Amino acid sequence: MTGALTGVVILLVLALVVTAWYAVAARRSAGHEPGRPDHISDEVTSGLMTELRKWQAEAAHWKSTAERLQRELDQR
């Protein structure tokens, strides 16, 4: 009987933990809709766009360097 009682208690504790976890998640996500950006999405997008601009500028620099070197080789 003690083993069955222990099993029931463990099952109830697990159910309580899952219910509490769900309640916390539901409370934290209140006001958020899927597909609608929030302040974190804006920060991430802004950071990614900044990095993209840096990479594009660097790519343009190396492309112009390669073109310049190719012109110098062609003049020889």
C-alpha positions as CSV (number, residue, x, y, z in Angstrom):
1,M,0.0,0.0,0.0
2,T,2.9,2.4,0.7
3,G,4.2,2.0,-2.9
4,A,0.8,2.9,-4.3
5,L,0.5,5.9,-2.0
6,T,4.0,7.1,-3.0
7,G,3.1,6.8,-6.7
8,V,-0.1,8.8,-6.2
9,V,1.7,11.5,-4.3
10,I,4.4,11.7,-7.0
11,L,1.7,11.9,-9.7
12,L,-0.1,14.7,-7.9
13,V,3.1,16.6,-7.4
14,L,4.0,16.3,-11.1
15,A,0.5,17.4,-12.1
16,L,0.8,20.4,-9.7
17,V,4.2,21.4,-11.2
18,V,2.9,21.1,-14.8
19,T,-0.2,23.2,-13.9
20,A,2.0,25.9,-12.2
21,W,4.4,25.9,-15.1
22,Y,1.4,26.4,-17.5
23,A,0.0,29.2,-15.4
24,V,3.3,31.1,-15.3
25,A,3.7,30.7,-19.0
26,A,0.2,31.8,-19.7
27,R,0.6,34.9,-17.5
28,R,4.0,35.8,-19.1
29,S,2.6,35.5,-22.6
30,A,-0.6,37.5,-22.0
31,G,-0.8,40.3,-24.6
32,H,1.5,38.5,-27.0
33,E,0.1,37.3,-30.3
34,P,1.9,34.9,-32.6
35,G,3.4,36.8,-35.6
36,R,3.1,40.2,-33.8
37,P,6.5,41.7,-33.1
38,D,7.3,42.8,-29.5
39,H,10.2,44.8,-28.0
40,I,12.6,41.9,-28.0
41,S,11.9,41.2,-31.7
42,D,12.6,44.9,-32.5
43,E,15.9,44.7,-30.7
44,V,16.9,41.5,-32.4
45,T,15.9,42.8,-35.8
46,S,17.7,46.1,-35.3
47,G,20.9,44.2,-34.3
48,L,20.7,41.9,-37.2
49,M,20.2,44.8,-39.7
50,T,23.2,46.5,-38.2
51,E,25.3,43.4,-38.7
52,L,24.0,43.0,-42.2
53,R,25.0,46.5,-43.1
54,K,28.5,45.9,-41.8
55,W,28.8,42.7,-43.8
56,Q,27.6,44.4,-46.9
57,A,30.0,47.3,-46.5
58,E,32.9,44.8,-45.9
59,A,31.8,42.8,-49.0
60,A,31.7,46.0,-51.1
61,H,35.2,47.0,-49.8
62,W,36.7,43.7,-50.7
63,K,34.9,43.6,-54.1
64,S,36.4,47.1,-55.0
65,T,39.8,45.9,-53.8
66,A,39.6,42.9,-56.0
67,E,38.5,45.0,-59.0
68,R,41.4,47.4,-58.4
69,L,43.9,44.7,-58.2
70,Q,42.5,43.1,-61.3
71,R,42.8,46.4,-63.2
72,E,46.5,46.7,-62.0
73,L,47.2,43.2,-63.3
74,D,45.5,43.9,-66.6
75,Q,47.6,47.1,-67.1
76,R,50.9,45.1,-66.8
